[in-house]
Amino acid sequence: MEDHDADVFLIREALSAAMNAHFVVLRNGAEAAGLLRSAGGSPSCPDLVILDLNLPGLAGGEVLRLLRSGAVCHEVPVIVVTSSDLQEDRALVLGLGANAYFRKPSDFDSFMKLGAVARGLLEKDSGASGSRS
Amino acid sequence: MTAREQAPPDETRRELEDLRSRVAELEARLQKQTPSSIPPYSLSQHYELLRLSQLHGEAAVWSLDLRSHEFEVTPEYYALYGLDPATRVSPGQWIESLHPDDREPAAKALERARQTGDFQFDFRIRHPSKGKRWLAGRGRAVAEEGTFARLVGITTDITERRSMEQALENQARLTRAITDNASTSLFIMDDRQHCVFMNPAAEKLTGYTLAEAQGRPLHDVVHHTRPDGSPYPLSECPIDRAFPENDRMQGEEIFVHKDGSFYNVAYTASPLRDAKGINGTVIEVIDITEQKRILENLRRRTEELETILNLVPMPVWIALDERCSQVQSNRAAQLLQETAGGPGASPSSGMNLTLLRDGRELDPSEMPLQLAAASGEPQLDFDLEALTWDGRKVALVGSALPLRDPSGAVRGSVCALMDYSARKNIENELRRLNRELEQFVYTATHDLQEPIRTVSIFSELLIRRHSHRLDGQAAEFLERVRGGALRMEALIRDLLEYTRIGALRISAQPAPASAALEAALENLAGAIRSANVSIRADQLPEVRMDPVHLQQLFQNLIGNAIKYREPSRPPVIHVSAEPRDATWQFSVADNGIGIDPIHKERIFGLFKRLHNASEYSGTGIGLAICQRIVERYGGRIWVESRPGEGATFRFTIPV
């Protein structure tokens, strides 16, 4: 969930380099929340959520709270991406149940490390639950 | 009139006058017998007369033949001298009987009588039973055959009179000593209000000598004109009424000095009585000009202070006793009490307020006035709130001090408050605005990061993936875009850091400065190695400072020292600390290129750089951050340097 095309591009680059993945891009908080609610009946939860903290409409933190308190998909791994390096923000999202916090860097190679973070999370997740799509 | 002239008791005086008149009578008779005008006369006749004239008195009558020295005396003579009636008297025997000091004068007196015909001599004898006596001899020579042949006289005992005179003289001397030495000016007026006496103090006070004033109406001398220049008639003078009204008068008047100046006096005029009644006035006068001046100054000062007290907007209360039962207050205090008391509140004299400390209502004994009076200790800079009738709280700051009497005992207290609700509101508003501004700067800066990051990353991607499609100049331009974006990023990052210092809470835990220095050196390890810097660090203290902040300080200062090293010599950096005036003063000294002192203020400004980016890279925020950190902890930072001689940055952190 990311509203900046540039960052969507970079996230895609990073994840594509690390794994084969299918992407659904949601561009604002309400859309993201709506999708997660509609997924209530469907069994197709995403394997990983990349959540920008600074979404228009509904803040990323709020989306994360809804996701974690929902009936379904509440266990999906979430990586919060943000340009903030405030300790408070980091503590806040980790407290709300984010699995990782990734500060958007300003050089390409560093950004590509998001892929490694994502793969690490998925491997840990699959190891724990045994399911993988 | 003075005591000196006072008459002896009446009885004695009458006796003396009696005696005097008898002697005068005798003298008158003898006068007729002067050698030139009077023929020889019967001595025995005259002798008899003398004898009779003093029958009832104690006077002795005697006759001395100036030629034969034959000496005849009446029986009283023996009694007077305490002689045996069988004693053979003679001029020589007489002289022998005198006090040794009187013998020579006695001989001279006799000799004088022989020349002039007149004998007058007072002398001392030792009476066998009565002791020392004063006798007075008076005589006249009687002429026979043209010469003084015989001296006839009387001798009386004047011991009593002399001792009385002596007593009077002593009394007069004593009185004189008193009036001479009195600091009070004394005047005596006679029954016509004329000056008859002034003591030295009065002479000094008025400028006139007694001789100048004597015999003139005293009023005309010292009291003739009013300060406005108009004449002061005697009839209106209260001092001069003491005599006619036979009453003591007291009051204050203004006298005129001989030099024309006026002076304030306090006087007491009392009628002067003697045996016959009132015969004058004695006036005691004290110069109160200085006293008046002091009182007037005091009155003015008091008036000024009272005016100021009522003018100042600070409420002030003054307790006039130790238990603060009597309290005075100024206008501002009454206003505050009325405001707090609400409509219908009557101004009260006491400290009539409901005061709160930290929300809790103060007991009467905890009120500042009472506290200062009871403890005798100053109560300084306390914060209180006054609770108003409608539940509002008025923020007050104030102090109370005990008042002491000259012995040091507490006699009351003073309390002054300041209503700073308005200031507190402004302070709060200012703090809120400041927070908002900081938040705004932070958010704005933060939001700037997004687009610049995009520019920097995508220009990088363009260079990495598509450089083969760009010609030389396009690739160069792109590098510039990327360089600009990176620099802007660094600026924004530092700016964020700068704004965040204001928002961070300060930790008061002491932490070792050496740990912060080590962490800073570790972060700078690459630069230290590549520039081959030698770092010398003294023993560093513990300071009450967030280690991250101290590390940031060291990192910026040492980083600068490395950056601005002198290429021609190996860089040496010395870090030290010393206690100074309740602070730790840290120093980071280098041997680099130094700083011209004219720049020593501006280098701490935001975005202030002395060199362009091609010489030395940097955002111009590092020292501003250092200054912000140090000031946040209540310290200060400065640089001591000269170009080419290295620079020493110093900062203080309160102990």
Interface residues (C-beta under 8 A of the other chain):
Chain A: H4 A6 D7 L10 N54 S83 S84 K104 P105 S106 D107 F108 F111
Chain B: H446 Q449 E450 I452 R453 T454 S456 I457 F458 E460 L461 R464 A485 L486 E489
